[in-house]
Amino acid sequence: MAPGPALGAVLGVVPAVPPARARVPPPRSRTAPTDTVRFVVLGDSLSEGVGDRVDGVWRGWAPLLADGLAAEGQDTAFLNLAVSGALSGDVADRQGPRALAFRPHLASVVVGVNDTLRRTFDVGVLARHLGRVCADLDAAGAVLLTACLPDPGRMLGLPPPLARPLARRQRSVNAVVHALSARHGAVHLHLADDTWTEDRTLWSADRLHPGERGHRAVAEGFHRLLADRGLAHGTPPAREPAQPPPSRAEAAFWLATAGTGWLLRRSHDLLPQLLLLAGAELRHWADGTGPAPLDARADAALAAALVATMGR
């Protein structure tokens, strides 16, 4: 994945620094599992493991993390519900009930990029979906794992009129995730800063998903944060890849097959809306107002979403 700059300030609603350095409520106490650590994963292709193929199937960061959770004498029960292309509504309506039925001690909820790539994007709807699933899992006694992510427009290297609308949307998503993480005392991994976005070795050929090195870095990051809270007792995941990276020919083949299919699917949904958004950007620049009116509109929508969903 091509590197991109950090997301910057998160609209002034929540701290602009990674939550690990921000003032957030202390983690809520949980009863430690005695025999089995139950870990469920909700989300989209990032958590499904896209970009890290082992023996013909996607693996990804979640199984790597699961292997390092249990203490000696414990077992780990692991369930990955993440599906490529999932939206926040899919996580809340389909994955959420199955996750609750699993009775997890740990529950990862990482989703939102696909929402930003839809013409129907609405930060208020996304906030309600994420707020519901996080509240339900928290009430059931699970410790939440969350992450904020870089915006796909800049990671894909899109020109500014196309990239700015996606960046604006991802900032809103990250602000919602930060607020929910603070409310529920989540274990939060900040994946939108330069450490993650500027290292090309972390990303796969599609420029949207981590490669094996990146998935290992995500797993190690979560393990470190969990260990700091006394919630991970096994061996941390290894950072170095166990298999050689795809060759240029393999990467080109993947992009020409799966990558082209993704582009065609998104073109019917996102591309017309993205061109309209780019047109609005250019009109404001032509009028001399720049992005300020569009930023203000996004800030207002985000503020309303946080008030409606979290009472802020």
C-alpha positions as CSV (number, residue, x, y, z in Angstrom):
1,M,0.0,0.0,0.0
2,A,1.4,3.4,-0.9
3,P,2.2,5.5,2.2
4,G,0.1,8.5,3.1
5,P,0.3,11.3,5.7
6,A,-1.3,11.0,9.1
7,L,-4.9,11.9,9.5
8,G,-4.2,14.9,11.7
9,A,-6.6,16.4,14.2
10,V,-9.9,14.6,14.6
11,L,-12.2,17.5,14.1
12,G,-11.7,18.9,17.6
13,V,-14.3,16.6,19.1
14,V,-11.9,14.0,20.6
15,P,-8.1,14.1,21.2
16,A,-5.9,14.3,18.1
17,V,-3.3,12.1,19.7
18,P,-3.5,8.3,19.9
19,P,-5.8,7.4,22.8
20,A,-2.9,5.6,24.6
21,R,-1.5,9.1,25.2
22,A,-4.8,10.8,25.7
23,R,-6.8,11.2,28.9
24,V,-9.4,8.5,28.8
25,P,-11.3,6.7,31.5
26,P,-9.5,3.8,33.1
27,P,-10.4,0.3,31.8
28,R,-13.4,-1.2,33.4
29,S,-12.8,-4.2,35.6
30,R,-13.6,-7.6,34.2
31,T,-13.7,-11.0,35.7
32,A,-10.6,-12.9,34.4
33,P,-11.4,-16.1,32.5
34,T,-10.3,-19.2,34.4
35,D,-10.0,-22.0,31.8
36,T,-10.7,-20.5,28.4
37,V,-10.1,-17.0,26.9
38,R,-13.0,-16.3,24.5
39,F,-12.0,-13.9,21.7
40,V,-14.4,-12.8,18.9
41,V,-13.6,-10.6,15.9
42,L,-16.1,-8.4,14.2
43,G,-15.4,-6.3,11.1
44,D,-14.4,-6.2,7.4
45,S,-11.6,-7.4,5.2
46,L,-8.9,-6.0,7.5
47,S,-9.9,-8.4,10.3
48,E,-10.8,-11.2,7.9
49,G,-7.1,-11.2,7.1
50,V,-7.0,-9.9,3.5
51,G,-3.4,-9.3,2.4
52,D,-1.9,-12.2,4.5
53,R,-2.5,-15.4,2.6
54,V,-1.3,-18.7,4.2
55,D,-1.9,-22.0,2.5
56,G,-4.4,-20.5,0.1
57,V,-6.6,-18.7,2.7
58,W,-6.5,-15.4,4.5
59,R,-5.1,-15.4,8.0
60,G,-4.4,-11.9,9.2
61,W,-3.7,-10.3,12.5
62,A,-6.5,-11.8,14.6
63,P,-5.4,-15.5,14.7
64,L,-1.8,-14.3,15.4
65,L,-3.1,-12.3,18.4
66,A,-5.3,-15.2,19.5
67,D,-2.3,-17.5,19.8
68,G,-0.7,-15.1,22.4
69,L,-3.7,-14.5,24.7
70,A,-3.9,-17.4,27.0
71,A,-1.8,-18.1,30.1
72,E,-0.3,-21.5,30.8
73,G,-3.1,-23.9,31.7
74,Q,-5.6,-21.8,29.7
75,D,-7.2,-22.4,26.3
76,T,-8.3,-19.9,23.7
77,A,-11.7,-20.1,21.9
78,F,-11.5,-17.9,18.8
79,L,-14.3,-16.9,16.4
80,N,-13.7,-14.6,13.5
81,L,-16.9,-13.1,12.1
82,A,-15.3,-10.5,9.9
83,V,-16.3,-10.5,6.2
84,S,-14.7,-8.6,3.3
85,G,-16.9,-5.6,2.3
86,A,-18.8,-5.5,5.6
87,L,-20.4,-2.1,6.6
88,S,-21.0,-0.9,10.1
89,G,-24.7,-2.0,9.7
90,D,-23.6,-5.5,8.8
91,V,-21.5,-5.6,12.0
92,A,-24.3,-4.4,14.2
93,D,-27.1,-6.4,12.6
94,R,-25.5,-9.7,11.6
95,Q,-22.2,-10.1,13.4
96,G,-23.2,-8.5,16.7
97,P,-25.8,-11.1,17.7
98,R,-23.5,-14.0,16.9
99,A,-20.7,-12.3,18.8
100,L,-22.9,-11.9,21.9
101,A,-24.0,-15.6,21.7
102,F,-20.3,-16.5,21.8
103,R,-20.0,-14.9,25.3
104,P,-16.6,-13.3,24.6
105,H,-14.1,-12.0,27.1
106,L,-12.4,-10.0,24.3
107,A,-14.2,-8.5,21.3
108,S,-12.6,-6.7,18.4
109,V,-14.7,-4.2,16.5
110,V,-12.8,-2.6,13.6
111,V,-15.0,-1.3,10.7
112,G,-15.9,1.9,8.9
113,V,-13.6,2.2,5.8
114,N,-16.2,0.5,3.6
115,D,-18.8,3.0,4.8
116,T,-16.7,5.9,3.6
117,L,-16.5,4.3,0.2
118,R,-20.3,4.3,-0.3
119,R,-22.4,7.1,-1.8
120,T,-24.8,6.6,1.1
121,F,-22.3,7.5,3.8
122,D,-23.9,9.0,6.9
123,V,-21.8,9.5,10.0
124,G,-24.9,9.6,12.1
125,V,-26.0,6.2,10.9
126,L,-22.5,4.8,11.4
127,A,-22.3,6.2,14.9
128,R,-25.6,4.5,15.8
129,H,-24.4,1.2,14.4
130,L,-21.1,1.2,16.2
131,G,-22.6,2.7,19.4
132,R,-25.1,-0.2,19.6
133,V,-22.7,-3.0,19.0
134,C,-20.1,-1.6,21.4
135,A,-22.6,-1.0,24.1
136,D,-24.1,-4.5,23.8
137,L,-20.6,-6.1,24.0
138,D,-19.5,-3.9,26.8
139,A,-22.8,-4.7,28.8
140,A,-22.1,-8.4,28.2
141,G,-18.8,-8.1,29.9
142,A,-16.4,-8.1,26.9
143,V,-13.3,-5.9,26.7
144,L,-13.4,-4.1,23.4
145,L,-10.6,-3.8,20.9
146,T,-10.8,-0.9,18.5
147,A,-8.6,0.9,16.0
148,C,-8.7,4.1,13.9
149,L,-7.5,3.9,10.3
150,P,-5.9,6.0,7.6
151,D,-8.3,7.3,4.9
152,P,-8.3,5.3,1.7
153,G,-8.1,8.2,-0.6
154,R,-4.6,9.3,0.5
155,M,-3.4,5.7,0.9
156,L,-4.4,5.1,-2.7
157,G,-2.7,8.3,-3.8
158,L,-5.8,9.9,-5.3
159,P,-5.6,13.5,-6.5
160,P,-6.6,16.1,-3.9
161,P,-10.2,16.8,-5.2
162,L,-10.9,13.1,-4.9
163,A,-8.9,12.4,-1.8
164,R,-10.2,15.3,0.4
165,P,-13.8,14.0,0.6
166,L,-12.7,10.5,1.6
167,A,-10.2,12.0,4.2
168,R,-13.1,14.1,5.6
169,R,-15.2,11.0,6.0
170,Q,-12.5,8.9,7.6
171,R,-11.7,11.7,10.1
172,S,-15.4,11.5,11.1
173,V,-15.3,7.7,11.4
174,N,-12.1,7.9,13.5
175,A,-13.7,10.6,15.8
176,V,-16.6,8.3,16.4
177,V,-14.3,5.4,17.2
178,H,-12.2,7.5,19.6
179,A,-15.3,8.6,21.4
180,L,-16.7,5.1,21.8
181,S,-13.3,3.8,22.8
182,A,-13.1,6.3,25.6
183,R,-16.7,5.7,26.7
184,H,-16.2,1.9,26.9
185,G,-12.6,1.8,28.1
186,A,-11.5,0.0,24.9
187,V,-8.1,-1.3,24.1
188,H,-7.4,1.1,21.2
189,L,-4.7,0.8,18.5
190,H,-4.0,4.0,16.6
191,L,-3.2,3.0,13.0
192,A,-3.6,6.4,11.3
193,D,-0.3,8.0,12.2
194,D,3.0,8.1,10.3
195,T,4.4,5.0,12.0
196,W,1.8,2.9,10.1
197,T,1.2,4.9,6.9
198,E,4.8,5.7,5.8
199,D,6.2,2.2,6.0
200,R,5.6,0.6,2.6
201,T,6.8,-2.8,3.9
202,L,3.6,-3.0,6.1
203,W,1.2,-2.9,3.2
204,S,0.1,-5.3,0.4
205,A,0.0,-4.7,-3.3
206,D,-3.6,-3.5,-3.3
207,R,-2.7,-0.4,-1.3
208,L,-5.7,-0.9,1.1
209,H,-4.7,-3.9,3.2
210,P,-1.7,-4.8,5.3
211,G,0.6,-7.5,4.1
212,E,1.9,-10.2,6.4
213,R,4.3,-7.8,8.1
214,G,1.5,-5.3,8.6
215,H,-0.9,-7.9,10.0
216,R,1.9,-9.0,12.4
217,A,2.4,-5.4,13.5
218,V,-1.3,-5.0,14.2
219,A,-1.3,-8.3,16.2
220,E,1.8,-7.2,18.2
221,G,0.4,-3.8,18.8
222,F,-2.9,-5.2,20.3
223,H,-0.9,-7.8,22.3
224,R,1.3,-5.1,23.8
225,L,-1.7,-3.0,24.9
226,L,-3.6,-6.1,26.2
227,A,-0.5,-7.2,28.2
228,D,-0.3,-3.8,29.7
229,R,-3.8,-4.3,31.1
230,G,-3.0,-7.9,32.2
231,L,-5.2,-9.3,29.5
232,A,-2.6,-11.1,27.4
233,H,-0.4,-13.7,29.0
234,G,1.1,-15.7,26.1
235,T,4.0,-15.1,23.8
236,P,3.7,-11.9,21.7
237,P,3.3,-12.5,17.9
238,A,6.6,-12.4,16.0
239,R,7.0,-9.2,14.0
240,E,9.0,-10.6,11.1
241,P,7.2,-12.4,8.3
242,A,7.4,-16.2,8.2
243,Q,7.0,-16.4,4.4
244,P,8.5,-14.4,1.5
245,P,6.6,-11.4,0.2
246,P,4.7,-11.8,-3.0
247,S,6.8,-11.3,-6.1
248,R,6.0,-8.4,-8.5
249,A,4.4,-10.8,-10.9
250,E,2.2,-12.3,-8.2
251,A,1.2,-8.8,-7.0
252,A,0.4,-7.7,-10.5
253,F,-1.7,-10.8,-11.1
254,W,-3.6,-10.1,-7.9
255,L,-4.3,-6.5,-8.9
256,A,-5.4,-7.5,-12.4
257,T,-7.9,-10.1,-11.0
258,A,-9.2,-9.3,-7.5
259,G,-8.2,-5.7,-7.6
260,T,-10.0,-5.1,-10.9
261,G,-13.1,-6.8,-9.6
262,W,-13.1,-4.5,-6.5
263,L,-12.7,-1.4,-8.7
264,L,-15.6,-2.4,-10.9
265,R,-17.9,-3.1,-8.0
266,R,-17.0,0.2,-6.3
267,S,-17.3,2.1,-9.6
268,H,-21.1,1.5,-9.7
269,D,-21.6,2.8,-6.2
270,L,-18.8,5.1,-5.2
271,L,-17.4,6.6,-8.4
272,P,-20.4,8.8,-9.4
273,Q,-20.8,10.1,-5.9
274,L,-17.1,10.7,-5.6
275,L,-17.1,12.7,-8.8
276,L,-19.9,14.8,-7.4
277,L,-18.0,15.4,-4.2
278,A,-14.9,16.3,-6.2
279,G,-16.9,18.8,-8.2
280,A,-18.1,20.4,-4.9
281,E,-14.5,20.7,-3.8
282,L,-13.4,22.3,-7.0
283,R,-16.4,24.8,-7.0
284,H,-15.5,26.0,-3.5
285,W,-11.8,26.4,-4.5
286,A,-13.0,28.3,-7.6
287,D,-15.2,30.6,-5.4
288,G,-12.2,31.3,-3.2
289,T,-13.8,29.7,-0.1
290,G,-11.6,26.6,-0.1
291,P,-12.6,23.6,1.9
292,A,-13.8,25.5,4.9
293,P,-17.6,25.2,4.2
294,L,-17.4,21.5,3.5
295,D,-15.3,21.0,6.6
296,A,-17.8,22.9,8.7
297,R,-20.6,20.9,7.3
298,A,-18.8,17.6,8.2
299,D,-18.0,18.9,11.7
300,A,-21.7,19.8,12.3
301,A,-22.8,16.3,11.1
302,L,-20.2,14.7,13.4
303,A,-21.2,16.7,16.4
304,A,-24.8,15.9,15.9
305,A,-24.0,12.2,15.5
306,L,-22.0,12.2,18.8
307,V,-24.7,14.0,20.7
308,A,-27.4,11.7,19.4
309,T,-25.5,8.5,19.9
310,M,-23.4,9.2,23.0
311,G,-25.0,12.2,24.6
312,R,-22.0,14.4,24.1
